[in-house]
């Protein structure tokens, strides 16, 4: 009975922890809902419009759910709005694809992210009057054969791309003969592709080229907006602030604030933002050039350690909670079919529900699950869950679906003779499971559980869709700000390798310990397995 009580106690402890954590997460968000904050959604990864930094230098504002700060032209505009509305600006950092869901689900009040008020987007959200006008360029290398292009036809056979989900991508069609490459997720990916030579250039606003050139003088911007035949709508050439359709009062207030900011001040704000954008300081106090890794660690070491901690938290809690979920589901699905008709139908219904759960969470990507749960719950049920709590729940139930089948397989693979022997001793089904079957099944499943832990360490990277600041998300931020893509991602890969290697060795030791002493023989008595010396001593 002691073994059984231990399992029950552990299961209850985990479930209570989740309930307490869930209540805390929801209460915390609701408590902050009306405390005077103006939540602004942006990538915080698109210089000079917005970026992430480790301190509040130059008037940076805090990023929600992290110890980092955001700054840039968009942040400066947001601060002016916040000041006049008497609300404190807090940045909701999210990827470009998550901006609209963050706004429509109520997780943000505004989108200020260099977004163009296109007709398609205007169907989902409202836009203020423009806060900046833009001109477009093709960014390429100075030694490219397209660097001296004078007309739209000069880009024939050029491999060009633009950011995914923007109107920039459609502009490539106006460059006659250009070969459109797949749209890319963000500007960091496009910069890296240009540097590595996989593309000849990409279309962006003129501010992107100014920002890029400050850290890489080997790039050149070709102004296509001034070329004959180039056409673009007024909506696509301006940037505006996005506001949810029901929030008409806020739309009116923000428009009133924007009307008080003259163009000269807006130009000054952009110039200041460009000069303040982060640069990797590779010079030590002694005037010597620091190695890249040392300089990055000095500037972003705190972010990297925070990312490692978040990755380990998600993987550890997700695997442990997922194990107990999988254990519970695995046990339920191996219960013998009841003899009474009512219980038999109830058992089939429960098994059907569990099968649906397993198939749904094993058959859909974790990234999709994260977006649906995090944004969907807020949009349809108006429950605003903390993103870290949402990430823990997502990893746990996803892991539970996989481990449920692994544990079920461990249970049914136990030799039938052990079930029969336990029954012959008068044990009930519960006693057989807790004392005989489960200890063996779990021990046999340990390699698969270890593998699931390792997968979770790596798969937490997909949670960047809901802007959880895990290791990969931090690495992407650093790469986009230092423009050192290869060494950054190589370093992140090394950290992942160290984490997975360490976890593997720890679980190998646990597995070895559970195997116990192999120097025994079930078919022999104590005298028969003794050594010759032992036998002589007994005489």
C-alpha positions in Angstrom: 0.0 0.0 0.0 2.9 2.4 0.6 3.9 2.2 -3.0 0.4 3.0 -4.1 0.1 5.9 -1.7 3.3 7.4 -3.0 2.0 7.4 -6.6 -1.4 8.9 -5.5 0.3 11.6 -3.4 2.6 12.5 -6.3 -0.3 12.7 -8.7 -2.4 14.9 -6.4 0.6 17.2 -5.7 1.2 17.8 -9.4 -2.5 18.4 -10.1 -2.8 20.9 -7.2 0.3 22.7 -8.3 -1.2 23.2 -11.8 -4.5 24.5 -10.3 -2.7 26.9 -8.0 -0.4 28.1 -10.8 -3.3 28.5 -13.2 -5.3 30.5 -10.7 -2.3 32.7 -10.0 -1.6 33.3 -13.7 -5.2 34.3 -14.5 -5.6 36.4 -11.4 -2.4 38.2 -12.0 -3.4 39.2 -15.6 -6.9 40.3 -14.5 -5.5 42.4 -11.7 -3.3 44.3 -14.2 -6.1 44.8 -16.7 -7.2 48.3 -15.5 -4.2 49.7 -13.7 -3.4 52.4 -16.3 -1.1 50.4 -18.6 -1.1 51.0 -22.4 -0.1 47.6 -23.9 1.6 48.0 -27.3 2.3 45.0 -29.5 5.4 45.0 -31.6 8.2 42.7 -32.7 10.8 44.5 -30.7 13.1 43.1 -33.4 12.8 45.5 -36.3 15.4 48.3 -36.1 15.1 51.3 -36.1 11.3 51.0 -35.6 11.7 48.8 -32.5 14.2 46.5 -30.8 15.1 44.7 -27.6 17.7 45.8 -25.1 18.8 44.7 -21.7 18.5 48.0 -19.8 16.1 51.0 -19.8 18.8 53.2 -21.4 17.6 56.0 -23.7 14.1 55.9 -22.3 13.4 52.2 -23.1 10.1 50.7 -21.8 9.7 47.3 -20.1 8.6 44.3 -22.2 5.8 42.3 -20.5 6.8 39.0 -18.9 10.5 39.6 -19.1 13.4 41.5 -17.7 14.2 43.2 -21.0 13.2 46.5 -22.5 12.1 47.8 -25.9 13.1 51.0 -27.7 13.0 52.5 -31.1 10.9 54.9 -33.2 7.7 53.0 -32.5 8.4 53.1 -28.7 9.0 56.8 -28.8 5.6 57.4 -30.6 4.0 55.1 -28.0 5.5 57.0 -25.1 4.0 60.3 -26.5 0.6 58.7 -26.7 0.9 57.1 -23.3 2.0 60.4 -21.7 -1.0 62.3 -23.1 -3.4 59.5 -22.2 -1.8 59.2 -18.7 -1.1 55.5 -19.1 2.2 53.7 -18.7 3.5 52.1 -21.9 4.3 48.3 -21.7 5.4 46.5 -24.8 3.9 43.1 -25.7 6.7 41.5 -27.7 5.4 39.1 -30.3 6.4 37.9 -33.8 4.8 39.6 -36.8 2.3 36.8 -37.4 1.2 37.2 -33.8 0.5 41.0 -33.9 -3.1 40.8 -35.1 -4.1 37.9 -32.8 -2.6 39.7 -29.8 -4.7 42.8 -30.6 -8.0 41.0 -31.4 -7.7 38.7 -28.4 -7.3 41.7 -26.0 -3.7 41.0 -25.0 -2.6 44.4 -26.5 -4.3 47.8 -26.8 -2.4 49.0 -29.9 -0.1 47.7 -32.6 2.7 50.1 -33.3 5.1 48.1 -35.4 5.6 49.9 -38.7 2.5 48.3 -40.1 0.8 49.5 -43.3 -3.0 50.0 -43.1 -3.8 47.8 -46.1 -7.4 47.1 -47.1 -7.1 43.4 -46.1 -5.9 44.3 -42.6 -8.6 47.0 -42.3 -11.2 44.3 -42.4 -10.0 42.9 -39.1 -8.8 46.0 -37.2 -9.1 49.8 -37.4 -6.1 52.0 -38.2 -5.3 55.5 -37.1 -4.0 58.3 -39.3 -0.5 57.5 -40.6 2.4 58.3 -38.3 5.1 57.9 -40.9 5.4 57.9 -44.7 7.8 55.5 -46.4 9.7 55.0 -49.6 10.8 51.6 -50.8 14.2 50.3 -51.8 15.8 47.0 -52.9 18.6 46.2 -50.4 21.5 44.3 -52.1 25.3 44.0 -51.8 27.5 46.7 -53.1 29.3 44.2 -55.4 26.1 42.7 -56.7 25.4 43.0 -60.5 22.1 44.7 -59.5 23.7 47.4 -57.3 23.7 49.9 -60.3 20.1 49.2 -61.3 18.4 52.3 -62.8 15.1 51.0 -64.0 12.6 48.3 -62.9 13.7 46.1 -65.8 17.3 46.0 -64.5 16.3 43.5 -61.8 15.8 40.7 -64.4 16.7 37.3 -63.0 17.4 38.8 -59.5 16.4 36.5 -56.7 14.3 38.8 -54.5 12.1 38.4 -51.4 10.3 40.4 -48.7 8.8 39.9 -45.3 6.0 37.4 -45.0 2.6 38.9 -44.3 3.5 42.3 -45.6 2.5 44.3 -48.8 6.2 44.4 -49.7 6.2 40.9 -51.1 3.6 41.9 -53.8 5.8 44.8 -55.0 8.4 42.3 -56.4 5.9 41.7 -59.3 6.6 45.2 -60.6 10.3 44.4 -61.1 10.1 42.8 -64.5 11.9 39.5 -64.8 12.8 39.3 -61.1 12.5 35.8 -59.5 10.4 35.9 -56.4 11.8 33.8 -53.6 9.6 32.5 -50.8 8.7 35.3 -48.3 10.7 35.2 -45.1 9.6 35.4 -41.6 11.4 38.5 -40.5 14.2 41.0 -41.4 16.8 39.0 -39.5 16.2 36.1 -41.9 16.4 38.3 -45.0 19.6 40.0 -43.8 21.3 36.6 -43.2 20.1 35.3 -46.6 21.6 38.4 -48.3 24.9 38.1 -46.4 25.1 34.3 -47.2 24.2 34.9 -50.9 21.1 32.8 -51.1 19.2 35.9 -52.4 20.3 38.9 -54.4 18.2 41.3 -52.4 15.0 42.1 -50.6 12.4 44.9 -50.7 12.0 47.1 -47.6 11.5 50.6 -46.4 14.3 53.1 -46.6 14.8 53.1 -42.8 15.7 49.4 -43.0 18.6 50.2 -45.3 19.8 53.1 -43.1 19.7 50.8 -40.1 21.4 47.9 -41.8 24.2 50.0 -43.3 25.2 51.3 -39.9 26.5 47.8 -39.0 27.3 46.5 -42.5 28.7 49.0 -45.0 28.8 46.4 -47.7 25.1 46.8 -48.5 23.4 49.2 -50.9 19.9 50.5 -51.2 18.3 51.0 -54.7 15.4 53.5 -54.4 12.7 51.8 -56.5 10.0 54.3 -55.4 11.5 56.9 -57.7 11.8 54.6 -60.8 9.5 55.2 -63.7 6.5 52.8 -63.7 6.6 52.0 -60.0 3.2 52.2 -58.4 2.1 51.8 -54.8 -1.1 52.8 -53.0 -1.2 55.4 -50.3 -2.0 52.8 -47.7 1.0 50.6 -48.6 3.4 53.6 -48.4 2.4 54.7 -44.9 2.5 53.2 -41.5 -0.3 53.5 -39.0 -1.3 52.3 -35.5 -3.7 49.3 -35.3 -6.6 49.3 -32.8 -9.3 46.7 -32.2 -12.6 47.5 -33.9 -14.7 47.7 -30.7 -12.3 50.2 -29.2 -13.5 53.3 -31.0 -12.8 55.7 -28.1 -9.2 54.8 -28.1 -9.0 55.3 -31.8 -10.3 58.8 -31.5 -7.9 59.6 -28.6 -4.8 58.3 -30.4 -5.7 60.2 -33.6 -6.0 63.4 -31.5 -2.5 62.7 -30.0 -0.9 62.1 -33.5 -2.3 65.4 -34.7 -0.2 67.2 -32.1 3.1 65.6 -33.4 4.5 67.7 -36.3 6.4 66.1 -39.1 9.7 67.8 -38.0 9.4 66.1 -34.6 8.7 62.7 -36.2 11.8 63.1 -38.4 13.8 64.0 -35.3 12.5 60.9 -33.5 13.5 58.6 -36.3 17.0 60.1 -36.6 17.4 59.7 -32.8 16.2 56.1 -33.0 18.7 55.2 -35.8 21.5 56.7 -33.7 20.4 54.8 -30.6 19.9 51.3 -32.1 22.0 48.7 -30.4 25.4 47.8 -31.7 27.7 45.0 -30.4 30.6 46.7 -28.5 33.6 44.5 -29.4 36.2 46.8 -27.8 37.3 46.1 -24.3 38.2 48.8 -21.7 41.9 48.4 -22.6 41.2 49.4 -26.2 41.6 45.9 -27.5 39.2 44.1 -29.7 37.2 41.5 -27.7 36.3 38.2 -29.3 32.8 38.1 -30.6 31.6 35.6 -28.0 33.0 37.7 -25.1 31.5 41.0 -26.4 28.1 39.4 -26.9 28.2 37.7 -23.5 28.9 41.1 -21.9 26.0 42.7 -23.6 23.4 39.9 -23.8 24.6 37.4 -21.1 21.6 38.1 -18.9 19.2 37.4 -21.8 21.0 34.2 -22.7 20.9 32.9 -19.1 17.2 33.8 -18.9 16.5 32.0 -22.1 18.3 28.9 -20.9 16.3 29.0 -17.6 13.0 29.4 -19.4 13.8 26.5 -21.8 14.7 24.2 -18.9 11.6 25.2 -16.9 9.3 24.5 -19.9 11.0 21.2 -20.7 11.2 20.0 -17.1 7.7 20.9 -15.9 6.2 19.8 -19.3 7.9 16.4 -19.1 7.0 15.8 -15.4 3.4 16.9 -15.8 3.1 15.2 -19.1 4.4 12.0 -17.5 1.6 12.0 -14.9 -1.0 12.9 -17.5 0.3 10.0 -19.7 0.4 7.7 -16.7 -3.2 8.5 -15.8 -4.4 8.1 -19.4 -2.3 4.9 -19.9 -3.8 3.3 -16.8 -7.4 4.2 -17.8 -6.9 2.8 -21.3 -5.7 -0.6 -20.0 -8.5 -1.2 -17.4 -10.2 -4.5 -18.2 -13.6 -4.1 -19.8 -16.4 -4.1 -17.1 -18.9 -6.9 -17.2 -22.0 -4.8 -16.6 -23.6 -3.1 -19.6 -23.7 0.4 -18.1 -20.1 0.4 -16.9 -19.0 -1.1 -20.3 -20.6 1.7 -22.3 -19.2 4.3 -19.9 -15.7 2.7 -20.2 -16.0 2.9 -24.0 -17.0 6.5 -23.9 -14.0 7.5 -21.7 -11.7 5.5 -23.9 -13.1 7.3 -27.0 -12.5 10.8 -25.3 -8.9 9.8 -24.4 -8.3 8.6 -27.9 -9.5 11.9 -29.3 -7.2 13.8 -27.0 -4.2 11.6 -28.0 -4.9 11.9 -31.8 -5.5 15.7 -31.7 -2.3 16.5 -29.7 -0.2 14.0 -31.5 -1.6 14.9 -34.9 -1.2 18.7 -34.8 2.1 20.7 -34.5 2.8 22.2 -31.1 3.2 25.7 -32.8 -0.4 25.5 -33.9 -1.6 24.3 -30.5 0.2 27.2 -28.9 -1.4 29.8 -31.1 -4.9 28.3 -30.7 -4.7 27.9 -26.9 -3.0 31.2 -26.1 -4.9 33.5 -28.5 -8.1 31.4 -28.9 -8.9 31.2 -25.2 -8.5 35.0 -24.9 -10.5 35.8 -28.0 -13.5 33.4 -27.6 -13.7 33.0 -23.8 -12.1 36.3 -22.7 -9.7 34.6 -20.4 -6.3 36.2 -20.6 -3.7 33.6 -19.6 -0.1 34.5 -18.9 2.1 33.4 -21.8 4.5 31.4 -19.6 1.6 29.5 -17.9 0.1 28.9 -21.4 3.4 27.5 -22.6 3.6 25.2 -19.6 0.1 23.9 -20.2 0.8 23.4 -23.9 4.0 21.5 -23.4 2.5 19.3 -20.7 -0.6 18.2 -22.6 1.4 17.7 -25.7 3.9 15.5 -23.9 1.1 13.7 -22.1 -0.4 12.6 -25.4 2.8 11.0 -26.5 3.7 9.4 -23.1 0.2 8.0 -22.8 0.8 5.7 -25.7 4.4 4.9 -24.5 3.2 4.0 -21.0 0.2 2.0 -22.4 2.6 0.1 -24.6 4.8 -0.6 -21.5 1.8 -1.9 -19.6 0.5 -4.3 -22.2 4.0 -5.6 -23.0 4.4 -6.9 -19.5 4.3 -10.7 -19.7 0.8 -12.1 -19.2 2.1 -14.6 -16.7 2.7 -11.9 -14.2 -0.9 -10.8 -14.4 -1.9 -14.5 -13.8 0.5 -15.0 -11.0 -0.7 -11.8 -9.2 -4.3 -13.0 -9.7 -3.4 -16.4 -8.2 -2.1 -14.6 -5.1 -5.5 -12.9 -4.7 -4.5 -9.4 -5.8 -7.1 -7.0 -7.2 -6.6 -5.2 -10.5 -5.4 -2.0 -8.7 -3.0 -4.0 -6.6 -1.6 -5.7 -9.6 -1.1 -2.4 -11.4 0.5 -0.4 -8.5 2.8 -3.2 -7.1 3.6 -5.4 -10.0 2.9 -3.9 -13.5 3.6 -0.2 -13.3 7.0 -0.3 -11.7 8.2 -2.6 -14.5 6.4 -0.6 -17.2 7.8 2.7 -16.1 11.3 1.3 -15.9 11.0 -0.1 -19.4 9.6 3.2 -20.7 12.4 5.3 -19.2 14.5 5.6 -22.4 11.4 6.8 -24.3 10.7 9.3 -21.5 14.3 10.5 -21.7 13.8 11.0 -25.4 10.6 13.0 -24.8 12.5 15.3 -22.4 15.2 15.9 -25.0 12.6 16.6 -27.7 10.9 19.1 -25.3 14.1 21.0 -24.8 14.4 21.5 -28.6 10.7 21.9 -29.4 10.2 24.8 -26.9 11.6 26.9 -29.8 8.2 26.8 -31.5 6.7 28.7 -28.6 8.2 31.8 -30.1 4.9 32.1 -31.9 3.4 33.3 -28.5 6.6 35.2 -27.7 7.9 33.1 -24.9 11.5 34.2 -24.2 13.1 30.8 -24.4 16.6 30.1 -25.8 15.9 30.2 -29.5 13.7 33.4 -29.2 16.6 35.1 -27.3 19.1 33.9 -30.0 17.0 35.4 -32.8 16.8 38.7 -31.0 20.6 38.8 -30.5 21.3 37.8 -34.1 19.0 40.5 -35.5 20.6 43.2 -33.4 24.3 42.2 -33.8 23.9 41.1 -37.4 26.2 38.2 -36.5 23.9 35.4 -37.6 26.2 32.4 -38.1 28.1 32.8 -34.8 25.0 33.5 -32.8 23.1 30.5 -34.1 26.2 28.3 -33.8 26.5 29.4 -30.1 22.8 28.7 -29.5 23.2 25.2 -31.1 26.1 24.5 -28.8 24.0 25.4 -25.7 21.2 23.1 -26.9 23.7 20.3 -27.4 25.2 20.8 -23.9 21.6 20.8 -22.4 20.5 17.6 -24.2 23.9 15.8 -23.6 23.6 16.6 -19.8 20.0 15.4 -19.6 20.8 12.2 -21.4 23.7 11.4 -19.0 21.5 12.1 -16.0 18.7 9.8 -17.2 21.3 7.1 -18.1 22.4 7.2 -14.5 18.8 6.9 -13.2 18.1 4.1 -15.6 21.3 2.2 -14.5 20.3 2.7 -10.9 16.8 1.3 -11.5 18.2 -1.8 -13.2 19.5 -2.9 -9.8 22.0 -5.7 -9.2 22.1 -8.1 -12.2 24.1 -10.8 -10.2 21.2 -13.0 -9.3 19.4 -16.2 -10.6 15.7 -16.6 -10.2 15.9 -20.3 -10.6 18.5 -20.9 -7.8 18.5 -20.6 -4.1 20.9 -18.5 -2.0 23.3 -21.5 -1.5 23.5 -22.2 -5.3 24.4 -18.7 -6.3 27.2 -18.5 -3.7 30.9 -18.7 -4.7 33.2 -21.7 -4.1 34.8 -19.8 -1.2 31.4 -19.2 0.3 30.6 -22.9 0.1 33.9 -23.9 1.7 33.3 -21.4 4.5 29.9 -22.9 5.3 31.5 -26.3 5.7 
